[in-house]
């Protein structure tokens, strides 16, 4: 049985992850971390300040983190010090935070870090890569939509899409929305929607003369991200120290950016 602690346990994603871990026959939920103490699915949730004490007591095999960037950096450091493998779905890290995360993980514990744990999104990224490599002269637009409470924009998934596009068609200027009088050039347009309870929609539009190609992914429930995180948790336990992506978990071959 793989012992799991969930960071952000009382949040939307944390609760979904906790429920699925609790229901899984091969996983054991042994604790949670959040900004305030509480409990979920019969286990204790401690406040962030007590994380080291909890990890020392329950000795998890894997810590799953869906929080915010500033909190996740500390959660990752503490988990690594206690020898727990990591599954990190938090987005919005700065380059400096990513460097700090890598330093705390390398040589110590294995970690799967991804901007999206949906299996469908990871296949979607590969389709975008393939299409971009064959359509380098087409105009490209990226659209994403999320619920009104999502703070980072564009989403981590959209940023991964943009990185994939840059790798395949060459780095292009990004226009985040358009306003005023301007002629379209070789830029990539990026458009962000925030509203209601949209779980996560992403579309890439390739436009040529007399035709367009659209690749889209739409998530209808957060459980698709949580199921992917559980798949990663099962995979990462016992792996060699280092940073992995969902492409490693799914054996996709070509790396999708983390």
C-alpha positions in Angstrom: 0.0 0.0 0.0 1.3 3.4 -1.0 0.9 5.9 1.9 -0.3 9.4 0.7 -0.4 12.9 2.2 -2.3 15.6 0.4 -1.3 19.3 0.5 -4.1 21.7 0.0 -6.3 19.0 1.5 -9.4 21.1 2.1 -9.4 22.9 -1.3 -11.3 21.9 -4.4 -8.5 19.7 -5.9 -7.3 18.5 -2.6 -10.7 17.2 -1.6 -11.1 15.5 -4.9 -7.7 13.9 -4.6 -8.3 12.8 -1.0 -11.6 11.2 -1.9 -10.1 9.2 -4.7 -7.1 8.1 -2.6 -9.5 7.1 0.1 -11.5 5.0 -2.3 -8.4 3.4 -4.0 -7.6 -0.2 -2.9 -3.9 0.2 -3.3 -3.5 3.6 -1.7 -3.8 4.7 1.9 -4.6 8.3 2.9 -2.5 9.1 6.0 -2.8 12.9 6.4 -3.5 16.3 4.9 -1.9 19.8 5.0 -3.8 23.1 4.7 -3.8 26.6 6.0 -6.1 25.6 8.8 -6.4 22.3 10.7 -9.4 20.0 10.1 -10.0 16.5 8.9 -11.1 14.8 5.7 -12.1 11.2 5.0 -11.3 10.1 8.5 -7.7 11.5 8.7 -6.2 14.5 10.3 -5.5 17.7 8.4 -2.8 19.9 10.1 -1.9 23.5 9.4 1.2 24.2 7.3 3.3 25.0 10.3 2.9 21.5 11.7 3.8 19.7 8.4 7.2 18.5 9.6 5.6 16.9 12.6 3.0 15.1 10.6 5.4 13.8 8.0 7.7 12.4 10.7 4.7 10.7 12.3 2.9 9.2 9.3 6.0 8.6 7.1 4.2 8.9 3.7 5.6 7.3 0.5 4.2 10.2 -1.6 3.1 13.8 -1.0 0.6 15.2 -3.5 0.5 19.0 -3.8 -2.3 21.1 -5.3 -1.8 24.4 -3.6 -0.4 27.8 -4.6 3.2 28.5 -5.8 4.5 30.1 -2.6 3.1 27.3 -0.4 4.1 24.5 -2.7 7.8 25.5 -2.7 7.9 25.0 1.1 5.8 21.9 0.9 8.2 20.4 -1.6 11.3 21.3 0.5 9.8 19.7 3.6 8.7 16.6 1.8 12.1 16.1 0.3 13.8 16.4 3.7 11.5 13.6 4.9 12.3 11.4 1.9 8.8 11.4 0.5 8.3 11.2 -3.3 6.3 14.1 -4.8 3.4 14.7 -7.2 3.1 18.4 -7.9 0.2 19.9 -9.8 0.5 23.4 -8.5 1.1 26.0 -11.3 2.3 29.6 -11.4 5.9 29.1 -10.3 8.4 31.8 -11.1 11.8 30.8 -12.7 13.4 31.5 -9.4 10.9 29.2 -7.6 11.5 26.4 -10.2 15.3 26.7 -9.5 14.6 26.4 -5.8 12.4 23.4 -6.3 14.9 21.6 -8.5 17.7 22.1 -6.0 15.5 20.6 -3.2 14.6 17.6 -5.2 17.7 16.6 -7.3 19.6 13.7 -5.7 17.1 13.4 -2.9 13.6 12.2 -4.0 11.7 11.5 -7.2 9.0 14.0 -8.2 6.4 14.2 -11.0 5.8 17.8 -11.7 3.3 18.8 -14.4 1.1 21.8 -15.2 -1.7 19.3 -16.0 -2.3 15.7 -14.8 -5.2 14.9 -17.2 -4.2 12.0 -19.4 -6.2 13.6 -22.2 -4.3 16.9 -21.9 -1.0 15.1 -22.1 -2.1 13.4 -25.3 -3.5 16.9 -26.4 0.0 18.3 -26.0 1.5 15.7 -28.2 -1.1 16.4 -30.9 -0.3 20.1 -30.8 3.4 19.3 -31.1 2.7 17.1 -34.2 0.4 19.7 -35.8 2.8 22.6 -35.2 5.7 20.7 -36.7 3.7 20.3 -39.9 2.1 23.7 -40.0 4.9 26.2 -39.3 3.6 28.8 -41.7 0.1 28.9 -40.3 -1.1 31.7 -37.9 -1.6 30.4 -34.4 -4.0 31.4 -31.6 -4.3 29.9 -28.1 -7.5 30.2 -26.1 -8.0 29.0 -22.5 -10.9 29.3 -20.0 -11.2 28.5 -16.3 -13.4 29.2 -13.3 -13.6 32.6 -11.8 -11.4 31.7 -8.8 -8.3 30.7 -10.8 -5.6 33.2 -10.0 -2.8 32.6 -12.5 -3.2 33.6 -16.1 -2.5 32.2 -18.6 -3.0 28.8 -17.1 0.0 26.5 -16.6 -1.5 24.3 -19.3 -1.6 27.2 -21.7 2.0 28.1 -20.9 3.0 24.5 -21.7 1.2 24.8 -25.0 3.1 28.0 -25.8 6.4 26.4 -24.9 5.6 23.4 -27.2 4.7 25.8 -30.0 8.0 27.7 -29.6 9.9 24.5 -29.7 8.3 23.4 -32.9 7.8 26.6 -34.9 10.4 28.9 -33.4 10.0 31.4 -30.7 7.4 34.1 -31.6 6.1 37.2 -29.9 3.0 36.6 -27.7 0.1 39.0 -27.9 -2.1 38.6 -24.8 -5.4 39.9 -26.1 -5.7 42.5 -28.8 -6.9 46.1 -28.7 -6.7 49.0 -31.1 -5.4 49.2 -34.7 -2.8 46.6 -35.5 -1.9 44.3 -38.4 -1.4 40.7 -37.7 2.2 39.5 -37.9 4.0 36.3 -36.9 2.9 36.5 -33.3 0.9 34.0 -31.3 -2.3 35.4 -29.9 -3.2 34.3 -26.3 -6.7 34.8 -25.0 -7.8 34.1 -21.4 -11.4 33.7 -20.0 -12.2 33.6 -16.3 -15.8 32.9 -15.2 -18.3 30.7 -13.5 -17.3 27.2 -12.7 -15.4 26.3 -15.9 -13.2 23.4 -15.0 -10.7 23.9 -17.9 -10.9 24.5 -21.6 -8.0 24.9 -24.0 -7.9 25.4 -27.8 -5.2 25.9 -30.3 -6.2 27.4 -33.7 -4.0 26.9 -36.7 -5.2 29.3 -39.5 -4.1 29.2 -43.1 -5.6 30.6 -46.3 -9.1 29.1 -46.9 -8.9 26.6 -43.9 -8.4 26.3 -40.2 -7.6 23.5 -37.9 -8.6 23.5 -34.2 -7.3 21.2 -31.5 -9.3 21.4 -28.3 -9.5 19.8 -24.8 -12.3 20.3 -22.4 -12.4 19.0 -18.8 -15.8 18.5 -17.3 -14.8 17.5 -13.8 -11.7 17.9 -11.6 -11.5 14.2 -11.1 -9.7 13.8 -14.5 -6.8 15.8 -12.9 -7.0 13.9 -9.7 -7.0 10.5 -11.4 -3.9 11.5 -13.3 -2.3 12.5 -10.0 -3.0 9.1 -8.5 -1.6 7.4 -11.6 1.6 9.5 -11.1 1.6 8.7 -7.3 1.6 5.0 -8.0 4.3 5.4 -10.6 6.7 7.7 -8.7 7.0 5.7 -5.5 10.4 4.0 -5.5 11.7 5.7 -8.6 15.3 7.2 -8.7 15.6 10.8 -7.5 14.9 13.4 -10.1 12.2 15.4 -11.7 9.8 13.6 -14.1 6.8 14.6 -16.1 3.5 12.9 -17.0 5.1 12.0 -20.3 7.3 9.6 -18.2 4.4 8.3 -16.3 2.5 7.6 -19.5 5.5 6.5 -21.5 4.8 9.0 -24.3 8.4 9.2 -25.4 8.6 12.9 -26.6 8.8 15.2 -23.5 6.0 17.5 -22.9 7.2 20.5 -21.0 6.7 20.6 -17.2 
